[in-house]
Amino acid sequence: MLHPNEHQIAENGAAIPACKIRRLKRGIAVSILAVALLSGCRLLRPPASAGAPGAPDTPDAPEPLPVKKVPEELVVAAWSEPAKLPPAGGQTQILVRVQKRGGAPYAGVEVRLSVSGGSLYSGGKILLTDGRGMTRDRLTAHRAARITLNAGGTRYSFQVPLTEPKAEE
């Protein structure tokens, strides 16, 4: 981390103030976040109230599995690729990204996933985030499924729907 009065030298030899570098990094992070949201990524937050989507007492949400808690607040994004399962069911990758509050990847965070309405390749075992703060699992389901994950001690939940069958013309 540069001191506010320090400069970093660009490839062309020009000095770039540290405050400008921080603004550029924030701008890049916001751009990445916007692209992720537009491509179907769901940012997950802890449930605000009971009964809300992803709330702990949602009847079809499986019980969260224990993991080692992390000492700081996390920013977690989780999504499926493809975003929807085929009409008759199939497989999709479940991707989880864990970051520290400032946007830096958080490596080594324990993540456990569980599902109602399908099965996971991990079988509910603990997964660890890599150096990019990412981990993945594979969902196999024949109907819409609810993924519940516990990342660093905080539970999140989201739905993986089926694609609507195409109407025959």
Secondary structure, DSSP 8 states (H G I E B T S, - for coil): ---TT-EEE-TTS-EEEHHHHHHHHHHHHHHHHHHHHHTT-EEE---SSTTSTT-TT-TTS---------SS-EEEEEEEESSSB-TT-EEEEEEEEEEETTS-B-TT-EEEEEEESSEETTTT--EE--TTSEEEEEEEESS-EEEEEEETTEEEEEEE-B-------
